[in-house]
Amino acid sequence: MSFYNIYDEIKTQPYEQLFNGVTPQEVEAVLQKSQLDERDLLVLLSPAAENYLEKMAQKAHKLTVQHFGKVISLYAPLYLTDYCVNKCTYCSFSLDNDFPRRKLSAIEIDQEAKALKSMGIQHVILLTGESRKHSSVAYLAESARLVKAHAASIAIEVQPLDTEEYKQLCQSGVDGLTVYQEVYNEDIYKEIHVKGPKRNYRYRLDAPERGCQAGMRTVNIGALLGLDDWRKEVFFTSLHARYLQKKYIETEVAVSFPRIRPNLGGFAPKVNVEDKNLVQAMLAFRLFMPRAGITLSTREEAALRDQLIKLGVTKMSAASSTVVGGYATKQNDNSQFEISDSRSVEEVKMSLKRNGYQPVSKDWDILVEAEEEPVIAAAYTHNGNTRANTGV
């Protein structure tokens, strides 16, 4: 039994009809509940729920403070190599994109880790393209050991691995795993993953579970929003997260809601996911899973990230680089995708403090007392773009 069995049973439901059939009365009823089921999640992701974002935001904020305090953990990605054997239509690292590839040496990895530490980053996520030749388990294990000398926590976002391989990495100091399914729609998945081992939908879908079985302390999942109907994708992501949380109670489960950013291949999203859609996705998930983490990356603009803080975020990247060796040994500008928030770690910390939050660089175990405060989650128009305005 894996999440694929659950997905396979429900994937053909008439979701567009179900979402559009939700009434305001159903939304109001769900907002009165303390524990939500799958149908309630669908209701909160519906078009009808767009008129209740403020009420959803108030409840989401209160639940987040109750379970996590007003604390935001900071992290940064460290790209080790951009070699990849997959041909994926939406990714700059795709095999068919012609640019000088690079792989960091042990000395360079140590330099990058020292640079991140000097910036105030203690949580590091190691990323690579998907190539077992250039980012073998042995290379990843050695990289983790090098970075661990300068960091408190190491996570990985690499090609899916077997359970025993994840165990090897845990023994080398890795305690977190991020695996994005990219898109849960199996047909679209095969369409955009043209060539390479990444075409194996189920092996990737089961990777987070193998990470849990291997003993990862944290597992982060998500869909790349813009590849299919965002409501469906968030629905499946949320069900996947709840499946993992219920089955592996010792693992901290978190989700991300990345939206497609400009990339080397020039891939355009099939679905336009507006800021208000992102807000609704985060709020619906938080109400559905009050004890799960929500990670927010520098894919989003600084102003929007500041506004999203109160809607359930528990972890944020800061001063990120999506270039191999982007901190101390940068040699080119071939990034996986463009970032939108270029603020320094200190600037992000200052912003969090202005919003009443405590930025942390290491693990924390003290919750901040909950406070009652207004939280606005309404859409407004700024320079022609729909924005989410949160907090006054």
ZIZI-V298645 format. One record per pair of residues at least 4 apart in sequence whose C-alpha atoms are under 7 Angstrom apart, sorted by the first residue. I is the first residue (numbers start at 0). J is the second residue. If there is no record, write none. Layout:
# ZIZI-V298645
I_J ; I_J
This chain:
# ZIZI-V298645
0_4 ; 1_205 ; 2_6 ; 2_239 ; 2_242 ; 3_7 ; 3_201 ; 4_8 ; 5_9 ; 6_10 ; 13_17 ; 14_18 ; 15_19 ; 16_20 ; 17_21 ; 18_41 ; 18_42 ; 18_45 ; 18_46 ; 19_45 ; 19_46 ; 21_25 ; 21_42 ; 21_45 ; 21_47 ; 22_26 ; 22_47 ; 23_27 ; 23_47 ; 24_28 ; 25_29 ; 26_30 ; 26_42 ; 26_43 ; 26_48 ; 27_31 ; 29_39 ; 35_39 ; 35_40 ; 35_287 ; 36_40 ; 37_41 ; 38_42 ; 39_43 ; 40_44 ; 40_283 ; 40_287 ; 41_45 ; 41_234 ; 42_48 ; 43_48 ; 43_283 ; 44_48 ; 44_230 ; 44_279 ; 44_280 ; 44_283 ; 48_52 ; 51_55 ; 52_56 ; 52_279 ; 52_376 ; 52_377 ; 53_57 ; 53_375 ; 53_376 ; 53_377 ; 54_58 ; 55_59 ; 55_282 ; 56_60 ; 56_282 ; 56_310 ; 56_374 ; 56_375 ; 56_376 ; 57_61 ; 57_374 ; 58_62 ; 59_63 ; 59_282 ; 59_285 ; 59_286 ; 59_310 ; 59_311 ; 60_64 ; 60_309 ; 60_310 ; 60_311 ; 61_65 ; 62_66 ; 62_289 ; 63_67 ; 63_68 ; 63_289 ; 63_311 ; 64_68 ; 64_69 ; 64_369 ; 65_369 ; 66_290 ; 67_366 ; 68_366 ; 68_367 ; 68_368 ; 68_369 ; 69_356 ; 69_357 ; 69_367 ; 70_313 ; 70_356 ; 70_357 ; 70_358 ; 71_313 ; 71_314 ; 71_315 ; 71_356 ; 71_357 ; 71_358 ; 71_359 ; 72_313 ; 72_314 ; 72_315 ; 72_358 ; 72_359 ; 72_360 ; 73_122 ; 73_314 ; 73_315 ; 73_316 ; 73_317 ; 73_358 ; 73_359 ; 73_360 ; 74_120 ; 74_121 ; 74_122 ; 74_123 ; 74_315 ; 74_316 ; 74_317 ; 75_120 ; 75_122 ; 75_123 ; 75_124 ; 75_316 ; 75_317 ; 75_318 ; 75_319 ; 76_123 ; 76_124 ; 76_125 ; 76_126 ; 76_319 ; 76_320 ; 77_123 ; 77_124 ; 77_125 ; 77_126 ; 78_125 ; 78_126 ; 78_127 ; 78_321 ; 78_322 ; 78_323 ; 78_324 ; 79_102 ; 79_103 ; 79_125 ; 79_126 ; 79_127 ; 79_323 ; 79_324 ; 80_101 ; 80_102 ; 80_103 ; 80_127 ; 80_128 ; 80_323 ; 81_92 ; 81_100 ; 81_101 ; 81_102 ; 81_127 ; 81_128 ; 81_323 ; 82_100 ; 82_101 ; 82_128 ; 82_129 ; 82_130 ; 82_133 ; 83_92 ; 83_93 ; 83_94 ; 83_128 ; 83_129 ; 83_130 ; 84_94 ; 84_129 ; 84_130 ; 84_195 ; 85_93 ; 85_94 ; 85_129 ; 85_194 ; 85_195 ; 85_196 ; 85_197 ; 86_93 ; 86_94 ; 86_95 ; 86_192 ; 86_193 ; 86_194 ; 86_195 ; 87_93 ; 87_191 ; 87_192 ; 87_193 ; 88_191 ; 88_192 ; 88_266 ; 89_264 ; 89_266 ; 90_262 ; 90_264 ; 90_335 ; 91_96 ; 91_262 ; 91_263 ; 91_264 ; 91_335 ; 91_336 ; 92_96 ; 92_128 ; 92_335 ; 96_264 ; 101_323 ; 103_107 ; 103_108 ; 103_324 ; 104_108 ; 105_109 ; 106_110 ; 107_111 ; 107_328 ; 108_112 ; 108_142 ; 108_145 ; 109_113 ; 109_145 ; 109_146 ; 110_114 ; 110_327 ; 111_115 ; 111_324 ; 111_326 ; 111_327 ; 111_328 ; 112_116 ; 112_146 ; 112_149 ; 113_117 ; 113_149 ; 114_118 ; 114_326 ; 114_327 ; 115_119 ; 115_120 ; 116_120 ; 116_121 ; 116_149 ; 116_150 ; 118_344 ; 119_344 ; 119_360 ; 120_360 ; 121_150 ; 121_151 ; 121_152 ; 121_360 ; 121_361 ; 122_150 ; 122_151 ; 122_152 ; 122_153 ; 122_360 ; 122_361 ; 123_150 ; 123_152 ; 123_153 ; 123_154 ; 124_153 ; 124_154 ; 124_155 ; 124_156 ; 125_154 ; 125_155 ; 125_156 ; 126_155 ; 126_156 ; 126_157 ; 127_134 ; 127_156 ; 127_157 ; 128_157 ; 129_157 ; 129_158 ; 130_134 ; 131_135 ; 134_138 ; 134_139 ; 135_139 ; 136_140 ; 136_164 ; 137_141 ; 138_142 ; 139_143 ; 140_144 ; 140_168 ; 140_171 ; 141_145 ; 142_146 ; 143_147 ; 143_153 ; 143_171 ; 143_172 ; 143_173 ; 144_148 ; 144_171 ; 144_172 ; 146_150 ; 147_151 ; 147_153 ; 147_172 ; 151_361 ; 152_174 ; 153_172 ; 153_173 ; 153_174 ; 153_175 ; 154_173 ; 154_174 ; 154_175 ; 154_176 ; 155_175 ; 155_176 ; 155_177 ; 156_176 ; 156_177 ; 156_178 ; 159_203 ; 159_206 ; 160_164 ; 160_165 ; 160_206 ; 161_165 ; 161_209 ; 162_166 ; 162_209 ; 162_210 ; 162_212 ; 162_213 ; 163_167 ; 163_213 ; 164_168 ; 165_169 ; 165_210 ; 165_213 ; 166_170 ; 166_213 ; 166_214 ; 167_171 ; 168_172 ; 168_173 ; 169_173 ; 169_174 ; 169_215 ; 174_215 ; 174_216 ; 174_217 ; 175_215 ; 175_216 ; 175_217 ; 175_218 ; 176_210 ; 176_215 ; 176_217 ; 176_218 ; 176_219 ; 177_218 ; 177_219 ; 177_220 ; 178_207 ; 178_219 ; 178_220 ; 179_220 ; 179_221 ; 179_222 ; 180_203 ; 180_204 ; 180_221 ; 180_222 ; 181_221 ; 181_222 ; 181_223 ; 182_188 ; 182_222 ; 182_223 ; 182_226 ; 182_232 ; 183_232 ; 183_235 ; 184_188 ; 185_189 ; 186_190 ; 187_191 ; 188_192 ; 189_193 ; 189_198 ; 192_197 ; 192_198 ; 193_198 ; 194_198 ; 199_203 ; 200_204 ; 201_205 ; 202_206 ; 205_209 ; 206_210 ; 207_211 ; 207_218 ; 208_212 ; 208_243 ; 209_213 ; 210_214 ; 210_215 ; 211_215 ; 211_247 ; 211_250 ; 215_250 ; 216_250 ; 216_251 ; 217_250 ; 217_251 ; 217_252 ; 218_250 ; 218_251 ; 218_252 ; 218_253 ; 219_252 ; 219_253 ; 219_254 ; 220_253 ; 220_254 ; 220_255 ; 221_236 ; 221_254 ; 221_255 ; 221_256 ; 222_232 ; 222_236 ; 222_256 ; 222_257 ; 223_256 ; 223_257 ; 223_258 ; 223_259 ; 224_229 ; 224_256 ; 224_257 ; 224_258 ; 224_259 ; 224_272 ; 225_229 ; 225_258 ; 225_259 ; 225_268 ; 225_269 ; 225_270 ; 225_271 ; 225_272 ; 226_268 ; 226_269 ; 226_270 ; 227_232 ; 227_269 ; 227_270 ; 228_232 ; 228_270 ; 229_233 ; 229_272 ; 230_234 ; 231_235 ; 232_236 ; 233_237 ; 233_280 ; 234_238 ; 235_239 ; 236_240 ; 237_241 ; 237_284 ; 238_242 ; 239_243 ; 240_244 ; 240_252 ; 241_245 ; 242_246 ; 243_247 ; 244_248 ; 244_252 ; 252_291 ; 252_292 ; 253_291 ; 253_292 ; 253_293 ; 253_294 ; 254_292 ; 254_293 ; 254_294 ; 255_293 ; 255_294 ; 255_295 ; 257_298 ; 259_268 ; 260_298 ; 260_336 ; 260_337 ; 261_265 ; 261_336 ; 261_337 ; 262_266 ; 262_335 ; 262_336 ; 262_337 ; 272_276 ; 272_277 ; 273_277 ; 273_385 ; 274_278 ; 274_385 ; 274_386 ; 274_387 ; 275_279 ; 275_378 ; 275_385 ; 275_386 ; 275_387 ; 276_280 ; 277_281 ; 278_282 ; 278_387 ; 279_283 ; 280_284 ; 281_285 ; 281_310 ; 282_286 ; 282_310 ; 283_287 ; 284_288 ; 285_289 ; 285_311 ; 292_313 ; 293_311 ; 293_312 ; 293_313 ; 293_314 ; 294_312 ; 294_313 ; 294_314 ; 294_315 ; 295_312 ; 295_314 ; 295_315 ; 295_316 ; 296_315 ; 296_316 ; 297_316 ; 297_317 ; 297_319 ; 297_338 ; 297_339 ; 297_340 ; 298_338 ; 298_339 ; 298_340 ; 299_303 ; 299_304 ; 299_339 ; 299_340 ; 300_304 ; 300_339 ; 300_340 ; 301_305 ; 301_339 ; 301_340 ; 302_306 ; 303_307 ; 304_308 ; 306_388 ; 306_389 ; 306_390 ; 307_389 ; 308_312 ; 317_343 ; 317_344 ; 317_347 ; 318_341 ; 318_342 ; 318_343 ; 318_344 ; 320_325 ; 321_325 ; 321_334 ; 321_335 ; 321_336 ; 322_332 ; 322_333 ; 322_334 ; 322_335 ; 323_329 ; 324_328 ; 324_329 ; 325_329 ; 342_346 ; 342_347 ; 343_347 ; 344_348 ; 345_349 ; 346_350 ; 347_351 ; 348_352 ; 348_358 ; 349_353 ; 350_354 ; 351_355 ; 351_356 ; 351_357 ; 351_358 ; 352_356 ; 352_357 ; 373_390 ; 373_391 ; 374_389 ; 374_390 ; 374_391 ; 375_388 ; 375_389 ; 375_390 ; 375_391 ; 376_387 ; 376_388 ; 376_389 ; 377_387 ; 377_388 ; 378_385 ; 378_386 ; 378_387 ; 378_388 ; 379_385 ; 379_386 ; 379_387 ; 379_388 ; 380_384 ; 380_385 ; 380_386 ; 381_385 ; 381_386
